[in-house]
Amino acid sequence: MTVRAQMVRFALVGAVNTGVYYGLYLLLLQRLPYVAAHIGAFVLSMIGSFFLTSYFTYRTRPTWRKFLLFPLTNAANLAVTTAGVYLLVGVFDLNSRYAPLIAAAAAIPVTFVVSRAVMLRPEPAERPAPEHKRAPRAMDPV
């Protein structure tokens, strides 16, 4: 698959993820302050994004290693969007319902580059167990 196709698929996953995030944000905003609602919605939508990114964007098998590294792909995104939400609402007095949508746009290029590096990074090869810890095979002398 070409990088261009990955970018298109990444954008589609991003659109779906943004919709999921925004729906969760609005739901959580009914009970939580806007920054807490943002962070909660972000974490929940990131889990769904991992599977969509793995299966649809890069067509790779999800692994625990990639799952544990995937939040790194969103660390910059979280920082940019959180700062953006804070600035847009707290400084520029924009409505807290719309601020996350605007802030999310600034983080897209960074997230693509980092997610591609994590999701397409080869898995470390399994190292064979040392001879003294390996179970005997049928052909091994006793």
N, C-alpha and C positions, 0 to 999 in steps of 0.2 A: 504494500500500500504506500502511496506517495505521501510526502509531507503535506501537500495541499489537501489531499483527501482526509488526512488526519486533522488538519485545521478545520475543515468543514464539519467533520464529525464532532470535533471538540466544541465547536460553536453550537451545534445542535444539542449536545449534552449540556453545555452551559446554559442554553435557553431553558431546557427542561429543569435543570438544577436551580436556576434562578426562580422559576415559577414555584417549585417545591419550597425553596427557601422563603420566598415572599409569602406564600400561604402559611407556612409555619410561623414566620415572623408576625404576621397579622394576628394569628391565633394566640401566640404567646404574649403579644403586646396588650391583650385584654387583661392579663394578670401580672405582667412584669414591666419594669421600667424598660425604655427602648434599647439601652445597651445590653441588658440581660436578655431581652427577647432576640436581639440580633445575634448574640453569641450562641444561644441555645438553638436557634434556627440554623445557624451556620454549621454547627457540629452535626446535627441530625441530617441536614441535606448533604453534608460531606460524605457520610457513609453511603448514601444512595449514589452519589457522584462517583465514588470509587468503583462500584460495580458497573455502572454505565460506561465509565472511562475504560475500564479493563476490557469488558466484553465488546462494546460498540466502537469506541474511538480507536483503540490500538489492537483490538482482537488478540488479547493476551489472556492467559489463564491467571485469575486472581490467586495470589499466594498470601500467606500471613506476612511474609517479609514486605511485599509491596503494600499490603494493607497498613502495616506499621509505619512504613515510610511515606505513605500517601499524605498524611497530615503536613509533612514538610512542604508538599506542593502547594498547600493552602496557607502556609504560615505567612508568606508575603501578602497573599490575598486577604487574610484575616487582618493583618496590620493596616493595609491600605484601606480596606472597606470600613474597619472600625474607626480609623482616623477620619475617614471621609464622612461617615455617619455623624461622628462627634462634631466635626467642623460644620457640616451642613445644618445640623439641628442646633447645636449649642452656640455656634458663632454667627452663622448666616440666617438663623431662625427659619429654616425650611421645615416644612411639615415632616414629622417623623415617619409618616406613612410612605413617603416618596424618596426620602434621603438614601435608603439602602440601594435602590435601583440605580441611582446616579453614581454612588460610590463604587458599585460593583464593576462598572465599565472600565474604570482606571486599572483594575487589577488583572484583566483578562490576558494580556500578552505575557506577563510574568508567570501566571499560572500555567499557561500552555507550555512554555519552555521548561519549567521545572517538572511538570507532570510527565512530559515526554521522556525526560531523563530518567525519572523513577520507574515509569511503567515499561520502558523498553530496555532497561538495564538488564544484562544477562544475570540469571540466578547463579550464585556461587555453586561450583561443582561440589557434589558430595564427596567428601574424602573417605576412602575406605577405612574401616576400623583397623587398629593395629593388630598384627598377627596374633598376639597372645589374647586378645579380646574377641576375636572373630570366631563364630560357631564353625565347627568342622563341617566340611562339605562331604558329600557321599564318596568322592574320589580321593579325599585326603587320607594319607596313611595314619594309622592310629598310634 
